[in-house]
Amino acid sequence: MNWLLKISFDLLILPLKIIGLLIPKNKKVWVFGCSSGDYYKDNSKYLFEFMSRITGYKAIWLTKNKGIYKKLNNQGKNCFYFYSLQGIFYSLIAKYIFISYSYDDVGFFCYLFPQRTKIVQLYHGTPLKRLEIEKNRSILNKITKFILLSYLGRKFDFMFNTSDIATEKLNEFFKENMEKYIISGYPRNDGLFHNSDSSFLNKLKEKIIFEKIVFYLPTYREYSDDKNFNLFDKFSFNEDKLNKILEDNNAIFLIKLHPNDYTRTKYIFKKISSNSRVIVIDDLEIESDIYPILSQTNILVTDYSSVYFDFLLLDRPIIFSAFDRKEYEGLDRGFYFNYEEITPGLKANNWGDLFVFLEDIFKVDNFKNERIKISNYFNKYNDGMACERIFNYLKDK
């Protein structure tokens, strides 16, 4: 039945494909989107910002979000709603369509007449966790993907990433022609090298005096259905003890959870005192972009998030808060690699361990050589020039 369905669909869309071949494409119009049109962040954002400064090219951001639309237009950038006349027009004539997650990062018109449009997947992280996201897709999402892949005949034309090993693991999931993968580094990591300004940190400095930043970025747990599960109560978080360590070292401890974790962990934040050096960040406060803060972070604390591959480029200490590693590896996605071998830093089993490690790491850093080794393995480039490499590769294609 699948072959019959595909043949029927091919016949149905044949007129659209013919029209698509006739629509001229402008090689200097590049269209960008991210996270179903709801956010302005990640690799799409940083390459869009770069292209907005390139004379002779028209970088277009497509969104559903009124706040993003207003902000970018006030900055003099080209931003349109998915299904506005301008959004549709540029979707149809663009030579390149850039996404960081999936098809719905941009409007459907980006795919309606795509025969001579190139789809560029910038993706959103070096794969540490297994890419088993298909099991979580809705039926509607799976149907949409089937239709689009049947129509397009391809997932993407180019995918830019960070290394040979990243390419290998990504292709275990995407199963595309290896020639489509280009090692460039991630555009968002350019911000780590260019002293990105953070309005959030600037405002924070008006309230608290600090010299060092510890940034806690845990990943999302899919294995637990417990609505009361959180990483603070379950593993004996002690705000008073942490505050003492922070005061002694003139530091702050920033917490940025995965968006899916805010609902079930929200109540813990109400317990944190107003004058605490432990500060919970809301997505809106940083416009969903952690990289301006990450560039100024002194110590990263994370568990199974691939963000540490990016942070390795800065060669600064990392503490791995692998509190539930056994459960995560056995019941959740698991890893592509041996976790011990690719995590250059101390491993904490609970908050008590983490506090001890934090006190030590403020005094001495013993993992520099290991960090450099792992960084070189997962990051071919360490120069903040990913956007330039991508531009130079695509401009004459």
N, C-alpha and C positions, 0 to 999 in steps of 0.2 A: 504493500500500500504506500510505503514511503516514496518509491520511485514514481508511482502514478501521481501522487500529490505534488511531487517536485515538477514533473512534466506539465501538469495543469497550471501550476504557479508560473513556470517559465513562459508558457504561452500567454498567460494573463498579463505579465509585465513586459512582454516583448516590445509593445509600443513605447513604453517609458524608456527602455534601453536605447531604442532608436533615437528618441528625442534627446536623450542624454548625450549621445554621440554628436548631435548637431549643435548643442549649446557650447559656445566658445568658452574656454577657461583662461582666466587672467593669471599668469604665473607670479604676479606680484600682489595678488590678493590671498592672504592667509587667514583662515578662520579658526578661532579657538573657543573651547568650552571646557567645563569641569563639573564633576559631581552632580549630574542631572540638571545642570543649569542653576543650581541653588547656591553655589559658592564661588569665590574668586580666590583660588589658592593653587598650590602644588606646581608641578612642572609646567602645566599650561600657562599659569599666571606668569611665571618668570620668563618663559620664552616670549609670551605676548608683550611683556614690558620691554624686553630687548628689541623685539621687532617694531615696536611703536616708536623707537628712536632711529630706525633705519630709513634714511631718505629714499624716496621712490617706491616704497612698499606700503601697502595698506593692511595693517593688522586689525582684525575685527574680533571683538569678544561678544559671544552670544550668551544671553542669560534669561532666566525667568524671574530674577530677584530685583525688586524695585530699588532697594538700597544700593546694590552693585551698579545698576543702570545709572542711577543719579550720581554716584561717586565717580565713576569712570568718565562720564560725560563732563562733569565739573572739572576733571583733570585734563580735558581736551582729548581724551582717547575715544576711539570708535567702538561704541558699545550699543548693541541693539537687542531687543527682545527676540526670542526664538522665531516667533511667527509674525513679526512686524514685516511690512513690505520691504524695508531695507535689509532685515535679517534674512528673509527668503531670497532676495536678490543676490546678496553676497554669498549665501550658501550655494546658489546655483552656478556662480561664475568662478568660485575660488579654485585655485590649483591645489591647495593643501587644506585639509581639515585636521586639526590637532585635538586629541583627546588624552586624558590621563587615566580614565577609568573604563568607561564602556560607551556603547553607541549613544546612550541617552545623555551624554555630556553636551551634546549639541542638538539642534532641532532636526526633525525627521527629513527636512528638505536637503540637509547635507548629504543624505543617502538616497534621495529620490531620483536624482539624475547624476550618478557618480562615475559613469564610465571613464571619464578622463580626469576625474578628481582623485588625488592621492590621499589616502587615509593614513595619518601618522599617529601611532600609539606611543605616547611619552611615558606611560605607565606611572606607578607611584611607589616604587620601592624595590630594593634588592630582595629576592625571595629567600627568607630564612624559614618561614612557616610554609607548609605545603599548600599549594593553590587548589583547594578543594571547594571553592566558592560556589560551584555549580549546584551542590546539594542544597544550598540555601536559597536558590532562585525560586521565585514564584512561577506558577504555571503560565501566567500572562507574559512574564519576562522570558521564559523559555520559548514560547510561541513567537514572540517578537524577534528573538535571536535567530530562530530557525528561518523566519521570513527574510530577515535582513541578510543572513548568510547565503540563503538560496538566491536572493536577488543580486547581492554583491559578488558572490563567489569567492570572497576573501574576508579575512578578519581585519587585516591591515596591510598596507604596502610597505611601511617602514616601522620598526620599533627601535627606539633609542634607549640604551641602558649603560651599565657601568663597567662590565668586564666579561671575559669569556665564560667564567663560571656562572654569572648571572644569565647570560644568553642560554647556556645549556639547561639551566633549571626552568627558565621561562618557557623554553620550547618543549619541555616535557608536558607542559600544560596546553600551550597554544598550538603546537604541532604545525608550524608553518615552514616555508622555505627558509633555510638558514641565511640566505643572502639578504633577507629582509631585516636582519638584526644588525644594528650599527652601534659600535661602542663610542660614546661621546662624553659620558658623565651625565648627571641629571641637571637640568636647568636650575632647579630650586637650590642646588648646592652652590651655585655661583654666589648666592646671597650670603653664604658662610664666609666668603673671602672678601666681600665688598662692604663690610661694616654696615650692614642693613640697620637702619634706624628703627627703634621700637617705641611707638608712642605709649604703649602699655608700661614699659620700663621707665620711660621718662616721667610719667605720672606717678609711678610707684616711688621714685626717688624723692618726690616732694613730700611723701609721708614717712618713709623709712630710710635710714642711713644704712647702706650696705656696700660692700666691696665685691662680694662673691655671690654667684648664683648657682644653686643646685636645682636641676630641672628633672622632675619625676614624670616620666611618660610611659605608663603601663599600656599594654595592648588589651584588646577585648577578648574575654573568655566566652566561647560559644558552648563549652561543655556543661556549664551550670545553668539550670533552669530556676534556681533559687532566687526569688526576687529580693531577698534580704542579703544575698551574698555580696560581700565587698572586701577589698584588700586591706581595710583598716581595722575593723572589728575582728575579723577572722584571724589575723596574724599579729594581734596585740600592738597596735599603734599607740604611741604615747606622746602626745603633743608637748607636754611639759619637758620631757627629756630631750626631744628634738629641738625645742626652742632654746634650751640651755646650750646645746652644741652650736647652734646657729649664732647665738649671742657671743659666745666665746671666740667665734671665728669671723664675726662681722659679715654674716651670710644670710641669705633667704632661701627658703625651700618652696619652689613653685610646683604646683600639681596641675597637670593638664591630662584629664582622662580621655579615653576614647568616647566619642559622642554617644555610643550605645550604652555606656556605663553610667551616665549622669543620673538617669532616673532611679536606678536601684542603689546608688551610692549617695544620693543627694542629702539624705538626713545626716550623714556623718559630718558634713560641712557646717551644719548649724552648731556643732559642738566646738568648732574652732573659734577661739576668742578673737575679738576685733583687733587687739594689739599684737597678734601673733606674727611671727616671722614665717609661719607656714601659710601660704597663700594659694587659694584655689582659683584657677583661671577659667573663665567662661569663654566659650567659642566667640561670642560677640565682642568681647573685650579685645581680642587680638585678630578679629576678622578672619578667624579660622586658619591663620598662618603662624606656625610655630617657629619658622626659620629666622626671623629677626631676633627672637629671643635665644634661639639655639646658637646663633653666632656669638652671643655674649655670655653663654653658659660656661661655667668653670668645671662643673662636675655633672655628668649625666647619670640618672638612675632610671633603668628600664629593665624589662624582663625578656619578652620575646618579640619586641617591636623591632622592625628592620631599620628604624631611625638611627640605631647606633652605627650602622654601616656608613651613614652620612656623617655622623659626628666624628668618626674615626679620622676624617680628613683634617680635623683640627688638632689631632694628637693631644687630647685632654682626657683626664681620668673618667672611667665609667665603672659604676657599681651595678651588678646584675641582681635584680630583686626577684630571683627565681623561686618565690615562696611555694608555688604549687606546681613545680616543674614535672613531677611524676604524673599528676592528674592531667596537666596540659599536654604532655607528650603522649600519654596513653589514651585519653578520652577526647582530646580536641584535635587540632590539625596535625600536630607533630612537626618534625623538622626535616629539612633536606640534608642537614649536616649533623655531625656529632657536636652537640651543644657545648660541651666542655672545650673542644678544640678550637672553636671559632669565637669564643667570648673572652676577650683579653681584659679581665678584671676580676675583682672579688665577687663571689657568689653568696648572696644572703639567703638564708632559709626563712627568716622572719624579720620583723622590724627591729628586734633587739640586735640581731646580727648587723643589720644595716647601719644602726646608730654607731656601733663599735667601728665598723669599717669607715664610716664617714669621718669620725674623729681621727682615725689613722691617716686617711687619704688627704686630709687638710695639711698634714705634716710631711708625708713622704709619698711619692708616686713610684711604684715598683713595676709597672706594666708597660712602660714606654716601648721597649723592644717588641713585645708581643703585639701591641697595637699597630705598630708600623708594619709588621709582617702580615697581619690580617687585613689591614687597610690596603696594602699593595695587591693582595690576592683578590679583593672584591672591588677595588677602585683603580682602574687603569690610569686615570688622570687625577691630578691633585693640584689644579691651577686656577679654578674658577672661570674656565673658558668654555664650558659646555654649550652655552647658547651660540657662541661664535662658531664652534665646530658644526653644530646642527645647521646653522644658516649657510655656512660654506658648502656643506654637503648637498643641501637641497636646492640652492639657488639656481643651479645649472642643470638640474635633473629634468 
